């Protein structure tokens, strides 16, 4: 059955023909390169029908005779299903069958033809790579083709939620201190001013948050300019209240309308050397800059990624609150599972309610992934009324979730067995946990990159010809975005080194389409380990507080050190959580953290 998307596609092709556009490329993001954009900028989802877990993981290409949508391995199964009947075909952007989007476009257009993009939704770096390859093939690029202005009459407005101040006793640093440190990094990169575009950078720098601009992240739509004499926040004035206005005045931050940012950068003095991050700044803003742009910003991103002692202490409290909510959740599952009435969708709703019952939890940190049996193999699955399975029979339940507490951001995945697990399920779970433990126990020298540690988590799966294609670890923000850079732990090379105070996830997994999926995730923070004649060495401290399913361990393939790690971790979980649990919850926790034996 054809969907309404076919009509939208026909309308877009009509506009393309009128504007002299032979191919249009459409991202799933906004002028800030947000992972989860506000609904105002989610036109790609509206056009294609592919909703990638509230994220940006989908880039569409439309020609007069073809329509394609690229996404990564986390969404292959989901995209195949959602794109049926829309006129769009799924393309793989990673894995062994990956096809490069830009290469495909250049191969399917002729010299003299034109590609159109909305420059406000493309990063400078991506647009430059695109333009270079198009130029090499005699193809033109039009960066001013805001396609949804022409075809999306009911497009949602920009969000107008009120801002609030993030308590500086929790943050452990004032805005003034952050502004000073930012300018030190700016000057170190041979610039004298900076324009911040990424919403998490701006929220961090201003100690301001909001609820509702972007799903699952308390950041707000804005730009921020800083130099030695001026600080200008480009945010719609109806988002401010007297308390926030006083906060801005206290730190000498001027407020200007959001849309005036392009005019502002066009009027900067010629001698201004404006630092911008080409990965986070949109091409549409860059095209208006009249002064000298300086590409960089890695130093500023690193400032945000390193959590101070106040943040880490607060995050520990958030983990305790999260552990209590998860205890209630998994106890409920065990209690009601035999009734055969639980569904994935119902579990998602109940988990949200349990987290938000804690007054300091503002939102979930992402859409919860509750996958039963085959749905657990869809890496970023989100249950809907059409896909939600009933939790019945024997199988594995994968739950990946998190909370946005004012004391910090959590992200945890647990895979549990309901009924009797199979030998294959127990074996695969143990392989995943062996990798998880190997990474958690790592000791490494200063200067180590995440790509150098990634194999620790994959080695046991690889030895049996098994693999997963997502990253092993992503950086995690502090009451900002759940996904944060610059650090990560994945196969792809990344120059950012792991430094004390950086929080990352540890989440290896394995997935069998149509059968089951397994993922085991904790958050870890890099800490100082020792200093020797060879320099400083670091280790990871595990922050997350919740047990793994003891019924899924195959101890015959585990070492004594691995079993000890599980027991030590469970002892810590038990010690930290028991004071916050009721009597029956304490007994449940003691059972779930009992000693693992051969």
Helices and strands as residue ranges (DSSP letters): H 5-19, E 23-26, G 39-41, H 43-48, E 59-63, E 67-71, G 73-75, H 76-82, E 89-92, H 101-108, E 114-116, G 119-121, H 124-136, E 140-142, H 147-151, E 163-165, H 168-171, H 175-188, E 193-196, H 199-206, E 208-210, E 223-227, E 231-234, G 237-239, H 242-250, E 254-256, G 258-260, H 261-266, E 273-276, H 283-286, E 292-295, H 298-305, H 309-336, G 337-339, H 344-356, E 361-364, E 369-372, G 373-377, E 395-401, E 403-405, E 408-409, E 412-418, H 423-440, E 443-445, H 450-462, E 473-475, E 484-489, E 503-506, E 509-512, E 516-519, E 522-532, E 535-542, G 550-552, G 555-557, H 560-577, G 578-580, H 583-592
